[in-house]
Amino acid sequence: MKHAPAILLTIDVEECDIPLEYGYSLDLEEQLEQSRKGLQEFMSVISQTQVPCTIFCTGVYAQHNPEWIKALDAQYELASHGFYHSKFDPKTDLLSSRVLLEELSGRKVVGFRMARMQHVEEADILQAGYSYHSSLNPTWIPGRYNHLKASKLPFFEQGLWNIPASVTPNFRIPLFWLAFKNFPLFVYKQMCKETLKKHGFLNLYFHPWEFADLSKYPLPAHVSRGSQGELVSKLKSLILYLQKEGLGEFMTMGNFVKQLENGK
């Protein structure tokens, strides 16, 4: 039986270090507090709309919020976002983040996403005990990466499933967090609809701090837009639209990978 297209809502739960990229200094506790505030808003929308999501969490955030990790509802998948968000050692961070998340949550962690969607060797990810990763944005982001020749569809390589972030079918317009912030909602909805119909899945990713108030930080408008409550309403409207139109089935990334493995 052919399954409905999969809608994968994912959030990278991390330290709010985006102001550091623009020369603003804030300590770790403030970074964590901004993410806590935004995460509360995001999870409220997810709970209200009763959809599953996949939470890629850093070890640092988990260490400082163990009760939240332990109390996560079973319908949400917990995956690794590395140990730290601003630095990475493949020899230690891949394994240590997975072990910590499993110890705190009491559940198996099989997914990984690298901070800022940077490249990590598949062999290192596999050796650390993961079965899939989602660190590929198959588009061109100036100053970040150029993946215009990469697959837009999930693929199995070197023992791992790779689930790319979604881009539009024709021009590889990324549907990541910056697009959601800056495109009018009706435009973004249409791009999601076209992508679901063509690719059979939709992989969107957000960050908790986007849903917190970022007005006191010297961030460019395209980064901070919507951070005073507008983005929360926008997310709820998007989810309700996808539900109402029946464009796909919301599921965790882990369950989507199981479907791929079963050839369904």
Secondary structure as UniProt FT lines:
FT   STRAND          6..13
FT   HELIX           18..22
FT   HELIX           28..49
FT   STRAND          54..57
FT   HELIX           59..64
FT   HELIX           66..70
FT   TURN            74..75
FT   STRAND          77..80
FT   TURN            90..92
FT   HELIX           93..105
FT   STRAND          111..112
FT   HELIX           115..117
FT   HELIX           122..127
FT   TURN            128..129
FT   STRAND          132..133
FT   STRAND          140..141
FT   TURN            142..144
FT   STRAND          145..146
FT   TURN            148..149
FT   STRAND          155..157
FT   TURN            158..159
FT   STRAND          160..162
FT   TURN            169..171
FT   HELIX           177..182
FT   HELIX           185..199
FT   STRAND          201..206
FT   HELIX           208..211
FT   TURN            215..216
FT   HELIX           221..224
FT   TURN            225..229
FT   HELIX           230..245
FT   STRAND          249..250
FT   HELIX           253..261
FT   TURN            262..263
//
